[in-house]
Amino acid sequence: MAGQTKTTIYLAPNVYRALKVKSATTDRSISDLINAAVIEALREDALDLEAFEKRAKEPSRSFEKVLEDLKRDGLL
């Protein structure tokens, strides 16, 4: 465990039971499963930020304008 930080987390009892079952059936530790889940969540955040940056210079329309157009087209 060198190079790792120990922490305490609180899980709902049913989440903990599910995690224990997954750990036993996949032969992976609970710590490994939690680390993988956190890394995946951070990866998704990074992808979202990248998408926002790519689209930052695109023209935008206000929500009010969208509603106005929908009303004009008879969709609202």
PAZAPA-4460 file (N, C-alpha, C; in steps of 0.05 Angstrom, whole numbers, plus 32768, in hexadecimal, padded with zeros to 4 digits):
% residues 76
    n_x    n_y    n_z   ca_x   ca_y   ca_z    c_x    c_y    c_z   seq   type   mol
   8010   7FE8   8000   8000   8000   8000   8011   8019   8000     1      M     A
   802A   8017   7FFB   803B   802F   7FFB   8032   8042   7FE5     2      A     A
   8033   805C   7FEB   802B   8070   7FD8   800D   8074   7FD6     3      G     A
   7FFE   8069   7FE8   7FE1   806D   7FE8   7FD8   807B   8002     4      Q     A
   7FC2   8088   8001   7FB8   8097   8018   7FA0   8088   8023     5      T     A
   7FA0   8085   803C   7F89   8078   804A   7F74   808D   8050     6      K     A
   7F5B   8086   804C   7F45   8098   8052   7F2D   8089   805C     7      T     A
   7F1B   8097   8067   7F02   808B   8071   7EEB   8095   805F     8      T     A
   7EDB   8083   8056   7EC3   808B   8047   7EAB   807E   8054     9      I     A
   7E94   808A   8050   7E7B   807F   805B   7E6A   8077   8043    10      Y     A
   7E62   805D   8043   7E50   8053   802E   7E36   804A   803A    11      L     A
   7E21   804C   802A   7E07   8041   8033   7E0B   8023   8036    12      A     A
   7DFE   8017   8049   7E02   7FFA   804D   7DFD   7FE9   8034    13      P     A
   7DE9   7FEF   8025   7DE4   7FDF   800D   7DFA   7FE3   7FF8    14      N     A
   7E05   7FFB   7FF7   7E1B   8000   7FE4   7E34   7FF0   7FED    15      V     A
   7E39   7FF0   8007   7E50   7FE1   8011   7E4D   7FC3   800C    16      Y     A
   7E35   7FB8   8010   7E30   7F9C   800B   7E35   7F96   7FEE    17      R     A
   7E2B   7FA6   7FDC   7E2F   7FA2   7FBF   7E4C   7FA3   7FB8    18      A     A
   7E5A   7FB6   7FC4   7E77   7FB9   7FBF   7E86   7FA0   7FC9    19      L     A
   7E7F   7F95   7FE0   7E8C   7F7D   7FEA   7E87   7F66   7FD7    20      K     A
   7E6F   7F63   7FCD   7E68   7F4D   7FBB   7E78   7F50   7FA1    21      V     A
   7E79   7F69   7F96   7E88   7F6D   7F7E   7EA6   7F68   7F82    22      K     A
   7EB0   7F6F   7F99   7ECC   7F6A   7FA0   7ED2   7F4C   7FA0    23      S     A
   7EC0   7F3D   7FAD   7EC4   7F20   7FAF   7EC1   7F13   7F93    24      A     A
   7EAE   7F1C   7F83   7EAA   7F0E   7F69   7EBE   7F17   7F54    25      T     A
   7ECB   7F2D   7F57   7EDE   7F36   7F43   7EFB   7F33   7F4C    26      T     A
   7EFE   7F2A   7F65   7F19   7F26   7F70   7F29   7F40   7F70    27      D     A
   7F1B   7F56   7F75   7F28   7F71   7F77   7F21   7F7B   7F93    28      R     A
   7F33   7F8A   7F9E   7F2E   7F96   7FB9   7F1A   7FAC   7FB7    29      S     A
   7F0D   7FB1   7FCE   7EFA   7FC8   7FD0   7F09   7FE2   7FC9    30      I     A
   7F21   7FE5   7FD3   7F31   7FFD   7FCD   7F35   8000   7FAF    31      S     A
   7F3B   7FEA   7FA2   7F40   7FEA   7F85   7F26   7FF3   7F76    32      D     A
   7F10   7FE8   7F7E   7EF7   7FEE   7F71   7EF0   800C   7F76    33      L     A
   7EF4   8016   7F8E   7EEE   8032   7F93   7F00   8044   7F84    34      I     A
   7F1A   803E   7F84   7F2D   804E   7F74   7F26   804E   7F56    35      N     A
   7F1E   8038   7F4C   7F16   8036   7F2F   7EFE   8048   7F2A    36      A     A
   7EEA   8047   7F3C   7ED2   8057   7F39   7ED8   8075   7F3A    37      A     A
   7EE9   807D   7F4D   7EF0   8099   7F50   7EFF   80A2   7F37    38      V     A
   7F12   8092   7F2E   7F21   8099   7F16   7F0F   809C   7EFE    39      I     A
   7EFC   808A   7EFB   7EE9   808C   7EE5   7ED8   80A6   7EE7    40      E     A
   7ECF   80AD   7EFF   7EC0   80C6   7F02   7ED1   80DE   7EFB    41      A     A
   7EEA   80DE   7F03   7EFC   80F4   7EFC   7F01   80F5   7EDE    42      L     A
   7F04   80DE   7ED2   7F08   80DD   7EB5   7EF0   80E9   7EA6    43      R     A
   7ED8   80E2   7EAF   7EC0   80ED   7EA3   7EBF   810C   7EA6    44      E     A
   7EC7   8116   7EBE   7EC8   8133   7EC2   7EDC   8140   7EAF    45      D     A
   7EF3   8133   7EAB   7F07   813E   7E99   7EFC   813F   7E7C    46      A     A
   7EEE   812A   7E74   7EE2   812A   7E59   7ECD   8140   7E56    47      L     A
   7EBD   8144   7E6B   7EA9   8159   7E6A   7EB6   8174   7E68    48      D     A
   7ECB   8179   7E77   7ED9   8193   7E76   7EE5   8197   7E5A    49      L     A
   7EF0   8182   7E4F   7EFC   8184   7E34   7EE6   818B   7E20    50      E     A
   7ECF   817F   7E22   7EB9   8185   7E10   7EB0   81A2   7E13    51      A     A
   7EAE   81AB   7E2C   7EA7   81C7   7E30   7EBB   81DA   7E24    52      F     A
   7ED4   81D4   7E27   7EE9   81E6   7E1B   7EE7   81E6   7DFD    53      E     A
   7EE2   81CF   7DF1   7EE0   81CE   7DD3   7EC8   81DF   7DC9    54      K     A
   7EB3   81E0   7DD9   7E9A   81ED   7DD0   7E98   8209   7DDB    55      R     A
   7EAB   8213   7DEA   7EA9   822D   7DF7   7EA5   8244   7DE3    56      A     A
   7EB0   8242   7DCB   7EAD   8258   7DB8   7E96   8255   7DA5    57      K     A
   7E86   823F   7DA8   7E6F   823C   7D97   7E5A   8251   7D9F    58      E     A
   7E4A   825A   7D8B   7E35   826D   7D92   7E20   825F   7DA4    59      P     A
   7E13   826E   7DB4   7DFF   8263   7DC6   7DE5   8272   7DC3    60      S     A
   7DCF   8265   7DCB   7DB5   8272   7DCB   7DAA   8271   7DE7    61      R     A
   7D9D   8286   7DEF   7D91   8286   7E0A   7D79   8272   7E0B    62      S     A
   7D73   826A   7E23   7D5C   8258   7E26   7D43   8266   7E1E    63      F     A
   7D41   827F   7E24   7D29   828F   7E1C   7D26   828F   7DFD    64      E     A
   7D3C   8291   7DEE   7D3B   8291   7DD1   7D32   8276   7DC7    65      K     A
   7D3B   8260   7DD3   7D33   8245   7DCC   7D15   8242   7DD0    66      V     A
   7D0B   824B   7DE7   7CEE   8249   7DEC   7CDE   825A   7DD8    67      L     A
   7CE8   8271   7DD2   7CDB   8283   7DBE   7CD9   8275   7DA3    68      E     A
   7CEF   8268   7D9B   7CEF   825A   7D81   7CDC   8242   7D81    69      D     A
   7CDB   8234   7D97   7CC9   821D   7D99   7CAC   8226   7D98    70      L     A
   7CA5   823D   7DA5   7C8A   8248   7DA4   7C84   8251   7D87    71      K     A
   7C97   825E   7D7B   7C92   8268   7D5F   7C8D   8250   7D4C    72      R     A
   7C9B   823A   7D51   7C97   8222   7D40   7C80   8211   7D48    73      D     A
   7C71   821A   7D5C   7C59   820B   7D64   7C5F   81F2   7D74    74      G     A
   7C77   81F0   7D7F   7C7E   81D8   7D8E   7C79   81DB   7DAC    75      L     A
   7C73   81F3   7DB4   7C6C   81F8   7DD0   7C51   8207   7DD1    76      L     A
***
